[in-house]
Amino acid sequence: MAHAFPFSAIVGQEEMKTAILIAAIDPHIGGVLVLGDRGTGKSTAVRALAALLPSIKAVVGCRYGCDPQDSAGRCPDCDRLRQGKPLKSHAIPVPVVDLPLGATEDRVVGSLDLERALSQGVKTFEPGLLAQANRGFLYIDEVNLLEDHLVDLLIDVAASGENVVEREGLSVRHPARFVLVGSGNPEEGELRPQLLDRFGLSVEVKTPDQLAERVEVVRRRDAFEQDAEAFVARWKKEDERIRRRLLAARTRLAQVELPEAARERAAALCMALGTDGLRGDLTLMRAARALAAWDGDAAVGDAHLRRVAAPALRHRLRRNPLDNSGSSARVERAVAELLGP
């Protein structure tokens, strides 16, 4: 069995790791977009976190891995399997699915066997990548190069949590709720605004510019490639600590208080930056609450808003022809003015 690189062994890239953890604590945040240089651990971090998460309960025989406790989110497969009897369940790993750039639409959404449907009256559906990613992570490398028709599909599914396949009067629906994680190099092309807005958090990564950090990254990666099993064992205790803290944060999330003062500060920050709509406000508050849960705090405060402001808002800013500074600098400046340094 192939081993994933331990999450706790990733050197640096603190903003990326924090954003991915926040999205795992509260999947409703809307996923994470990671932009920056190649070879900076983007895909490694996603797979490491998925390997860190405990197994999930799924209905035995369900092609979509439905939650046996979620009666509202069950698919047609589960209804067929039930037939008045309790559904059997088993533990499965959290899915991590790669969506390749060259994937066809049928490969992504699934395909219907029209010939069999017309000749035999049997509706046969072959699930696609969206079905495989249900209740897990859908990872898209070079997301800024994704074809437009696939971008449109992802926008619809990300908004509804359901995949609908329609061909020649036949229709199939199934749950497709996943944490969307995209990565790319902005120098190779911009992301469509409609998809960009669907990502809850956006983080920037860059190649380490400190000698000691670069050496440590190479040292750990080399040790992992030489003996993955021994390397994973060496970091197992630290990964277990992160797992326990993550599960505790999920449990604590609903109890974290969001004071009215924090709501007003979040709204004031979004107004000062001129973000369109209210998605930025909602994401900022959700991310701050998830971070407070991760930190073990009972209520959201300025410190939490300050730490998540850039990831939650930097990709929602309009271009300002009179301001040459980057979006991150603009957010930091607004945070300093409203929340203090």
C-alpha positions in Angstrom: 0.0 0.0 0.0 1.4 3.4 -1.0 2.0 5.8 2.0 1.0 9.4 2.0 3.6 11.9 3.1 2.7 12.8 6.8 0.9 16.1 7.2 2.9 17.0 10.3 6.2 16.6 8.3 5.4 19.3 5.8 7.9 22.1 6.2 6.6 25.7 6.2 3.6 26.8 4.1 1.7 27.5 7.3 -1.1 29.5 5.6 -1.8 26.6 3.2 -1.9 24.0 6.0 -4.1 26.2 8.1 -6.6 26.8 5.3 -6.8 23.1 4.4 -7.4 22.3 8.1 -10.1 25.0 8.3 -11.9 23.5 5.3 -11.7 20.0 6.9 -13.2 21.4 10.1 -16.1 23.1 8.3 -16.6 21.8 4.7 -19.3 24.4 4.1 -16.6 27.0 3.8 -16.3 26.0 0.1 -12.9 24.6 -0.5 -9.4 25.9 -0.9 -7.6 27.4 -3.9 -3.8 27.2 -3.7 -1.8 29.4 -6.1 1.9 29.6 -6.5 5.1 28.0 -7.7 5.3 24.4 -8.8 6.8 21.9 -6.4 5.8 23.6 -3.2 3.8 20.8 -1.7 0.3 21.7 -2.8 -0.9 18.2 -3.8 1.2 16.7 -1.0 -0.7 18.7 1.7 -4.2 17.6 0.4 -3.3 13.9 0.2 -1.6 14.1 3.6 -4.7 15.6 5.3 -7.0 13.1 3.7 -4.8 10.3 5.0 -4.8 12.0 8.4 -8.6 11.9 8.7 -10.4 8.9 10.3 -12.4 6.6 8.2 -16.1 7.5 7.5 -19.1 5.2 7.7 -20.7 4.4 4.3 -23.6 2.3 3.1 -22.5 -1.1 2.0 -23.1 -1.5 -1.8 -23.7 2.3 -2.4 -21.7 3.6 -5.3 -21.6 7.1 -3.8 -20.5 6.3 -0.3 -23.6 7.8 1.3 -23.8 8.3 5.1 -26.1 5.7 6.6 -27.1 8.3 9.3 -28.1 11.0 6.7 -31.6 10.0 5.6 -32.0 13.3 3.6 -28.9 12.8 1.6 -29.4 9.2 0.5 -29.2 8.3 -3.2 -31.5 6.0 -5.3 -29.0 3.2 -4.6 -29.6 3.4 -0.9 -33.4 3.4 -1.3 -33.1 0.3 -3.4 -30.8 -1.4 -0.9 -33.0 -0.5 2.1 -36.4 -2.1 1.1 -37.7 -1.8 4.7 -34.5 -3.2 6.3 -31.7 -1.3 8.1 -28.9 -0.3 5.9 -25.6 -2.1 6.5 -22.6 0.2 6.9 -18.8 -0.2 6.7 -15.8 2.1 7.2 -14.1 3.6 4.1 -11.2 6.0 3.8 -12.0 9.6 3.0 -12.0 9.8 -0.8 -9.4 12.0 -2.5 -10.1 12.2 -6.3 -7.9 13.8 -8.9 -9.7 15.6 -11.8 -7.2 15.6 -14.7 -7.3 18.5 -17.2 -8.0 16.2 -20.1 -11.0 14.4 -18.6 -14.1 14.2 -20.7 -17.5 15.3 -19.5 -18.7 11.7 -19.1 -15.6 10.8 -17.1 -16.4 13.7 -14.7 -20.2 13.5 -14.3 -20.8 9.9 -15.3 -22.4 8.3 -18.3 -25.8 6.8 -19.2 -26.0 3.7 -21.4 -28.6 5.0 -23.9 -28.5 1.9 -26.1 -29.5 -0.4 -23.2 -32.1 2.1 -22.0 -33.8 2.3 -25.4 -33.6 -1.4 -26.2 -34.2 -3.0 -22.8 -35.8 -0.2 -20.8 -33.1 -0.4 -18.2 -31.5 2.8 -17.0 -27.8 2.1 -16.5 -25.6 4.7 -15.0 -21.8 4.6 -14.7 -20.7 7.0 -12.0 -17.9 9.5 -12.7 -15.3 11.4 -10.7 -17.9 13.6 -8.9 -19.5 10.4 -7.5 -16.2 9.1 -6.4 -15.4 12.3 -4.6 -18.7 12.5 -2.6 -18.0 13.2 1.1 -14.3 13.6 0.4 -11.9 15.9 -1.6 -11.9 16.7 -5.3 -8.4 17.9 -6.2 -7.8 19.8 -9.5 -4.2 20.6 -10.4 -3.7 23.5 -12.8 -7.3 24.4 -12.2 -6.8 27.7 -14.1 -6.3 25.7 -17.3 -9.5 23.7 -16.9 -11.8 23.7 -19.9 -14.8 26.1 -19.7 -17.5 23.4 -20.0 -16.0 21.6 -17.0 -15.8 24.8 -15.1 -19.5 25.4 -15.7 -20.3 21.8 -14.4 -18.2 22.3 -11.3 -19.9 25.6 -10.5 -23.3 24.0 -10.6 -22.4 21.0 -8.6 -20.4 23.0 -6.0 -23.5 25.2 -5.5 -26.1 22.5 -5.2 -24.1 19.5 -3.7 -25.9 17.3 -6.3 -24.8 16.0 -9.7 -27.5 15.8 -12.4 -26.9 13.8 -15.6 -29.4 14.2 -18.4 -29.2 12.4 -21.8 -32.0 12.1 -24.3 -34.8 12.4 -21.8 -33.2 10.2 -19.2 -32.1 11.8 -15.9 -30.0 10.6 -12.9 -29.3 12.5 -9.7 -26.9 11.6 -7.0 -25.2 13.5 -4.1 -21.8 15.1 -4.8 -20.7 17.0 -1.7 -17.0 17.4 -1.6 -14.3 19.8 -0.5 -13.0 21.4 -3.7 -9.2 22.0 -3.7 -7.6 23.6 -6.7 -4.0 24.5 -7.4 -2.2 26.3 -10.1 0.4 28.8 -11.2 -1.2 32.2 -11.9 1.5 33.0 -14.5 0.0 30.3 -16.7 -3.5 31.8 -16.9 -6.2 33.3 -14.8 -9.1 31.5 -13.2 -12.6 32.4 -14.4 -14.2 34.7 -11.9 -17.3 32.5 -11.5 -15.2 29.6 -10.3 -12.8 31.7 -8.3 -15.7 33.0 -6.3 -16.8 29.4 -5.4 -13.6 28.8 -3.5 -14.0 29.7 0.1 -10.3 30.3 0.8 -7.4 31.3 -1.4 -3.8 30.9 -0.3 -0.5 31.8 -1.9 2.5 29.6 -1.7 6.1 30.3 -2.9 9.4 28.5 -3.0 11.2 28.7 0.3 13.8 31.5 0.2 15.6 30.5 3.5 18.5 28.1 3.1 17.8 26.1 6.2 14.1 25.6 5.2 15.0 24.5 1.7 17.5 22.0 3.0 15.0 20.6 5.5 12.3 20.2 2.8 14.7 18.2 0.6 16.0 16.2 3.6 12.5 15.0 4.6 11.4 14.3 1.1 14.5 12.2 0.5 14.0 10.3 3.7 10.4 9.6 2.7 11.4 8.3 -0.7 14.2 6.1 0.8 12.0 4.4 3.3 8.4 5.6 3.4 7.2 3.2 6.1 9.9 4.2 8.5 9.4 7.9 7.8 5.6 7.7 8.3 6.2 5.7 11.6 8.5 8.5 12.8 5.8 11.1 12.4 2.9 9.0 13.4 2.6 10.4 16.9 2.5 14.0 15.7 -0.1 13.1 13.0 -2.2 11.5 15.7 -2.0 14.7 17.7 -3.3 16.7 14.8 -6.0 14.2 14.1 -7.3 14.4 17.7 -7.2 18.2 17.6 -9.1 18.2 14.3 -11.8 15.9 15.6 -12.1 18.0 18.7 -12.5 21.1 16.6 -15.2 19.6 14.6 -17.1 18.7 17.7 -16.5 22.1 19.2 -17.5 24.1 16.1 -21.2 24.4 16.8 -20.5 25.7 20.3 -18.1 28.5 19.2 -19.8 31.9 19.8 -19.7 34.6 17.1 -20.2 37.8 19.0 -22.1 40.7 17.4 -18.9 42.8 17.5 -17.1 40.2 15.4 -19.9 40.2 12.9 -19.7 43.9 12.6 -15.9 43.9 12.2 -16.1 41.3 9.5 -18.7 43.2 7.6 -16.8 46.5 8.0 -13.7 44.8 6.6 -15.5 43.5 3.6 -17.1 47.0 3.0 -13.7 48.7 3.3 -12.3 46.3 0.6 -15.3 46.6 -1.6 -16.0 42.9 -2.0 -19.0 42.0 -4.2 -21.9 40.3 -2.6 -22.0 38.8 0.9 -20.1 35.5 0.2 -17.0 37.1 1.5 -18.7 38.1 4.8 -20.1 34.6 5.3 -16.8 32.9 4.4 -14.8 35.2 6.7 -17.1 34.5 9.7 -17.2 30.7 9.0 -13.4 30.5 8.7 -12.9 32.6 11.8 -15.2 30.3 13.7 -13.5 27.2 12.4 -10.1 28.7 13.4 -11.4 29.4 16.9 -12.6 25.8 17.2 -9.1 24.7 16.1 -7.5 26.9 18.7 -9.9 25.7 21.4 -11.4 29.2 22.0 -15.0 29.7 23.1 -15.6 32.7 20.9 -14.4 34.4 17.7 -12.2 37.4 18.3 -10.1 39.9 16.4 -7.1 37.6 16.4 -9.1 34.9 14.4 -10.5 37.5 11.9 -7.0 38.9 11.4 -5.5 35.4 10.6 -8.2 34.4 8.1 -8.9 37.7 6.5 -6.4 37.3 3.6 -7.3 33.7 2.6 -11.0 34.5 2.8 -11.0 37.9 0.9 -7.9 38.3 -1.3 -9.5 36.6 -4.3 -12.7 38.6 -4.0 -11.3 42.1 -4.6 -12.0 44.2 -7.6 -9.0 45.5 -9.5 -8.2 49.0 -8.5 -6.3 50.9 -11.3 -5.2 53.5 -8.8 -3.6 50.9 -6.5 -0.7 48.9 -7.8 -0.3 46.8 -4.6 -1.4 43.2 -4.7 -4.6 41.9 -3.2 -2.8 40.4 -0.1 -1.3 43.8 0.7 -4.6 45.5 0.3 -6.2 43.1 2.8 -3.4 43.4 5.2 -3.6 47.2 5.1 -7.4 47.2 5.7 -7.0 44.7 8.6 -4.3 46.9 10.2 -6.6 50.0 9.9 -9.8 48.3 11.3 -8.4 45.7 13.7 -5.0 47.1 14.5 -1.5 45.7 13.7 
